Amino acid sequence: VRLQTQPKPQPGQPPLYSGTFDCFRKTLVGEGVRGLYRGMAAPIIGVTPMFAVCFFGFGLGKRLQQRKPDDVLTYPQLFAAGMLSGVFTTAIMAPGERIKCLLQIQAATGETKYSGSLDCAKQLYREAGIRGVYKGTVLTLMRDVPASGMYFMTYEWLKNVLTPEGKSVSDLSVPRILFAGGLAGIFNWAVAIPPDVLKSRFQTAPPGKYPNGFRDVLRELIREEGVASLYKGFTAVMIRAFPANAACFLGFEIAMKFLNWIAPGL
């Protein structure tokens, strides 16, 4: 977020952060380890219901397209099911992302308007009502709907590719699940980064700066910083994407096997 939203430098001045590792170093030196986790409370509160809704939405999307429970879906159908999960998660993701972005930008600028996630949510609601808390929802949808489609389709494709001949997908080893989940995360974020940059800029902008929404953000970014600005933070996102999503899918597969073991008829 800090890389995506850093202000354009003045003529002759270097940018605030020259890259991912410079941003990491300056945050660590200026704010300590806690600075790396600024704005974490809101995502942590939302992460459990968000992933529950995410996987529920994917399962629902598959069922809606199946005539029989054992029907094998095509990859475009899996993509469509994944997109439905992105619609479901936006209601939880949008306010958490808004609060997280504001707190991270606040720390980078040195201003102290919000004392924490709860205080940020209260002030946003007091200033602009529920619309203030959900500012950036359309851009969150633009990010999560196609990215979630890519996420789940890629994971299912990789599971099929990694399954040895004559074996079942459900018997995949832990390293193969981790590999499939990690690569799915990379494909997910390859699609999600441009709308994520637009979302971060829009959610942290002063009220009224972008009256036409993402179109104004897009025009300003391309005019002032070029098309490459849509991929700001690429390195940081990719460093996170593989291990985070490998762990996510492994946790999901283990949870499903455990639930099927304790309640096979549920």
N, C-alpha and C positions, 0 to 999 in steps of 0.2 A: 504494500500500500504506500509506503514512504517513497519508494522509487517511482511508482506510478503517478504520484501527486506532487512531486517536488516542483517548485516553481521554475519557470524558465529563467536562466541566469541573465543578468544584465550584460550588455556588450562588453567584452573584454574580461568578464568574470567567469570562473569555472562553475560548473553545476554543483549543487549542494552535495550530491553523491555521484561519484564517477562510475559506480557499479554496485553489484550485490555485496561484494566483500568489503568495499569501502563503507557502504551503508551499515553493514554488520559491525565493523570496527568502530565507527563514529557513535553508533547507538550504544555499544558496550562501554566505550570510554565515557560518554556523556551521561548515561543514565544507569549503567550497570546492567546486570543480567535481567533485572525486572523490566528494563526498557524493551527487551526482546519480546516480552509477553504483554505489552501494553494493549489494553482493550480485549483481554482474553476472556473476561467473565461472561460477556454476552454470548460469544460463540459456544463456550462450555455449557451454559445453561440450555442452549438450543440444540446442541449436537446430538444428544440421545433421541429426542423426539424427531429431529430432522432426518436422521438415518433410518429410524423406524418407519417414518412416512415415506422416505425415499424408496426403500425396498418394498414396502407395501404397494406403492404406486406402480412400481415395475411389475410386481406379481399381478396386480389388477389389470394392468395393460396387456399382459400376456393372456390372462383368462378371457378378457373381452374379445380377443382375436381367435380363440380356440373354440372349435365346435365340440371337441372332446378333450378331457383333461390331459390325455397323453399325446395330443397333436404336437408335432414338431414345427416350430415357427421358422419362417425364413429370416434372414438377417435384416431386411427392411422392416419386418414386423417387430423384431426385437428392438430395432432403433425407435420405432413408434412407441413401443411400450416404455422404453427408457425416457422418451420425451414426456410422457404422462407423469412420470415420477418427478421430473423437473418442475412441472406445474404445481404438483402437490407440495414440494419443499419450499417454494418461494414464500409462502405465507409465514414460514418460520425463519427463513434465511434473511429476508429483506431487512427487518428491523435490527437483527443481530449484526448484519454487515454494516448498516448505517452507524450504529453505536461504535463498533470496532474501528471503523475508518476515522470517525471524528476524534476518538481518544488517541489514536496513533498519530494523527496529524497535529493534535494539540501538543503532544509531547515533543514532536519535532520542531514546532515553532516556538516553544517555550511559554506559550500562553496557558493559563489555567482557568478555563471556564467551567469544566466539569470535574468533579471530584472522583467520579467513578462511573461504572456502567449504569447503575440505578439512577444516579443524579442526572446523567446524560439523558436517559429515557424520560425522566420527569420534566426536564427543561424543554426537551423537544415537544413533548405533548402540551406543555403549558404555552409554548410559543406558537404552535401551528396545529395543535390537535393531532389526531391519528394520522393525518396526511404527512405531518412532519416526521413521525416515527417511521412511516413506510415510504419516505422519499427514496426514489430509485428502484421501485418495485418493477416497473416495466423493463428497466435495464437488467435487473436480476433475472427476470423471465427470459430476456434475450440471451443471457449468458447460460442459464441452467437448463433450458429446454433442449437446445441442440447438443450441448455438452453432455447432458445426462443420456441422451440417445446414443451418442458415440461411446460413452462410458460403458453402458451395459452391453451394447452390441459387440464392442471390442472384447470385453471380458468373456462373453459366451463364445465368440469365435476362437479366442485363444485357448479356452478350455477344450474345445473340440480338436484344435490343432495339436495340443499337448497330450491328449488322451491316447495311449498306445492302442494299436489295433486289437480288437477283441475285448477291450476293457471298457468299463462304464465311466462316464464323466464324473460320477459321484465318488469314484475311487481314486481321484487324483491325489498325488502326494502333496505334502505341505509346501516343499520348494516350488512345485509347479503352480500351485494356487497363488503363492506369493508373487511369482514371476508374472502370471496372467493379470493379477490385480494391480501390480505396479505399472505394467505397460498400459493397462486400461486407464489408469490415472494420468499417464503422460498424454495419451490420445485425448482424454477428456479436457485437459488444460490447454492442449494445442488449439482446440476449438474455442475455449472459454476466455483466453487472455484478452483479445481485443475488446469484447463487451465488458470484461472485468475492469479494464483501464477506464473505459467510459463511465462505468458505474461508480468507481472510486472517485473520479473527478467530480461527477455530478453530485454525489452524496456529501462531499466535503466542501462544495462551493457555497459562498454566501447566498442567502435567499434572493431570488430574482436575477442572478447572474446569467442563468441559461433559461430564458422564458420558453423556448421551444424544445426543451428537454435534450435528449441525446443528440439531436441533429446539430444543435448549437455547440455541444461539447466536441462532436466529431469534426465540425468545420474548424473550430479553433485549434484543435490538436494538429490537424493536417496542415493548416495554414502556417502555424507558428513553429511546429516541431517535426513535420513530415510524417509519412506513413509509418516509419519505424517506431514512432512514439506509441503506437497501438500495441507494441510488444514490450513495453517497459516492464521490468520485473520478471522477464522470461526465465532468466537463470535461477532466481530465487524460487519461482513457482516450480520449476522442473526438479530442483534439488529436493523440494518437499514432496512432489507428486508421487514418486515411486514408492518410498517407504510408507507414506501415510495411507495410500490406497491399497498397497499390498497387505498391510495390517488390517484395513477395513474389510476386505473381502475374506481374509482368513478368519477374522472374527465372525463374520456372517455365516460362513460355511460350518464353523465349529458350533455356533449357536443353533443352526438348523439341525445338525446331526444330534445335538443334545436334546432339542425339543422333540424330534422324531423318536428318540429313544425313550423319553419319559412319558410322552403322550402320542403314541404312534397313530391313533385313530382321530386325533384332533384336526 
